[in-house]
């Protein structure tokens, strides 16, 4: 799985997601996302809403770098007390657009 943002030009807050399943590829705004010490879960899209969960192992330094990069890529991200990261959409914001 690949998740990236285009910072060179306005992208409307969408991330590009690429997987080996074409149904899950494209530019989307995250509806929700959660990063824990062992998994990254994201929900995106409209009709159908899509969800991907990736399980992983990472050293503390790599995990810290993932947190740092996700905060840049997804500005709505909030760090949780237990070191999880959760995306909370703005109350009046639009959800992901296909």
N, C-alpha and C positions, 0 to 999 in steps of 0.2 A: 504494500500500500504506500502511496505517495500523497502527501498533503503539502501544498505550497500556495504562496500569495505572490501577486505581481505588484511590486512597490514602485516600478518605473512609471506606471500610469494608473489613473484611477480605476479601481476594479469593483467599486460598489460594495466593498466589504466581503466579497466572495472569495472563497478558497477554491483552488483546483484540487480535485480528488481523483486519483487514478488507482484502479485495482485491476486484477485479471478478469473481473466480471464487468463488461461494458455497461450494464445497468447502473453501476455505482460510480461511473466516471463522468466528470464534468465540473462546471463551476457552480458552487453552492454557497449559501450562507448557512452557518451552523444554527440549528434550532436549539440544540443542547450538546454539550461535550463534557466529558469527565476524564481526568487523568488521575489514576491512582498509582501506587508504587508498582503494580503488576499489570495494569491494563489501561488502554486508551479507548474510550467509548464515545462515539459521535452519532448524532441524529441530525439529518439534513433533508432538504427537498420538500416538495409539496406534491401530493397526488402522483405517485405514492411517496409517503414519508419513508426515508431509508435510514437504516441503522447499521453501523459497523462496530464491532468490538475486536480489538487486537490485544492479545496477551503477550507480555514480554518480560525479560529480565534485564536489569541495567544496574551498573555501579552507581554510587551516589553522585559522582561527577557527571555522568551521562544523563541521569535523571534530572539533575539541576539544570543542565543545558536544555533538555526538552521542555521543562517548565518555562525557562526564559524565552525560548523561541516561540512557544505557543502564546505567551503573553503579547509578543510583538505581532504575530500573525492574526490573533483573534483578540482585538482590544477589549471586548466585553468580558473577557475571562476574569474570574475572581479566584484568588487563592483561598482555600479552606483551611481551617485550623489544623486539620489532621494531614496537611501537606497534599491534599487532593486539589485538583483544579476543576472548577465548574464554570460553564458558560451560562449566563443568565441573559436572555434577550431583554432589550430595553422595553419598558411597558408599552410604548406606542410605536415600536419599530415594526417594520414589515418582516415577515418570516422568509425563509429561503425561497428563492425564485429559481425555477428550472429554465 
